[in-house]
């Protein structure tokens, strides 16, 4: 009987934490606009893509809150909130009014951010024989779009596991494009209104723009753009994107508004979709460093909307800052404190700092301050490197090359810790051990390379090259594959 009681108490604690997180996310969710509700299109549809959007649980919640079809007047009644969290919220606010309510909701969201990682559990997704997922983004509450090293662009339904492959766009002079082996799709980014998606083309030097939610091809930047692989993409606005390439340049692209109003013929005579070919409005080269002038490859980009500035990381160990207007104007270049394998970059709006991931550290940069008040964090994951980064409020999530997820509270400047309870009736307290989520084995091709060069090792951790949160649904998608370039395999998991 004692064990049963303890189990019930632990379940109640977990349920309470989950309820607080869900309430915080619901408070943070913006109301749907008219533009969001009008998702019809006069072009062809992609049934597999739209099926997920129609089954979103958030739509059911919206209808329940009175945002669906209105009832006759005689049936309309004031909404009655019976949740315990709303009762406590009212008690907490008291006479302070709306200001107090906003402060309480902010604290509640902060609590949810802190508690979510320890509540997440993994469900692995089967991606077949695809090789290494490099990029991912949520399309809606159940569908994630991904790009792989084997140059496959696909959408996976995280509930059913169904995979839909999306055709890649070809260069105008496809026959002249050189063959590219071992590159793949390194970047996928949605514009702020989530109406356009930018990624790579069949030729990894080219920038491909798709229309959402149908994923119809819109335009391709090919011949007049980059001369080498695109590693990074950032949107400056709904119609302006920047790409960073291994050729040491950043290119600014502007989408013609006529494309959105149907002035381009969308289908050829044989019924295949056609798309426009565009050229960049501006191309700027990364300055050559005296220490390593041949390795100025652009590896990652991050945009600060508040300052209208674009950050870029190059593999020669420098951070570059550009003023982003109708053209790009370089402001400064900073030598990074850790120069090996700087492959990921993200920006925190709340603290106005950039975070750079390297072989074993995450460095924080505020370009407006000579001295950095936030000390670097060390991942200490066998030197396999930081492979993916993301910010949400004050929490930074770190995906490592050793198959683990770490969570760092940038305000407290320490990692989140596992919680342990001293007794059955006490509140769980930090146990002093860093909270780490270890991902599953995924799939590994046991070929000749695996046998001859790695001795047939059965256990081989996956590098987590990409992760993305769906905070309203409290879900985290994580994907990657084996770290050595010669190994073929993949990992994908839904943490919820």
Secondary structure, 3 states (H helix, E strand, C coil): CHHHHHHHHHHHHHHHHHHHHHHHHHHHCCCCCHHHHCCCCCCCCCHHHHHHHHCCHHHHHHHHHHHCCCCCHHHCCCCCCCCHHHHHHHHHHHHHHHHHHHHHHHHHHHHHHHHHHHHCCEEECCCCCCCCEEEEEECCCCEEEEEECCCCEEEEECCCCCEEECCCCCCCCHHHCCCCCCCCCCCCEECCCCCEEEEECCCCCCEEEEECCCCEEEEEECCCCCCCCEEEEEECCCCEEEEEECCCEEEEEECCHHHHHCCCCCECCCCCECCEEECCCEEEECCCCCCCCCCCCEEEEEEECCCCEEEEEECCCEEEEEEECCCEEEEEEEECCCCCCCCEEEEECCCCEEEEECCCEEEEECCCCCCCCCCCEECCCCCCCEEEEEEECCEEEEEECCCEEEEEECCCCEECEEEECCCCCCCCEEEEEECEEECCCCEECCCHHHHHHHCCCCCCCEEEEEEEEEHHHCEEEEEEEECCCCCCEEEEEEEC
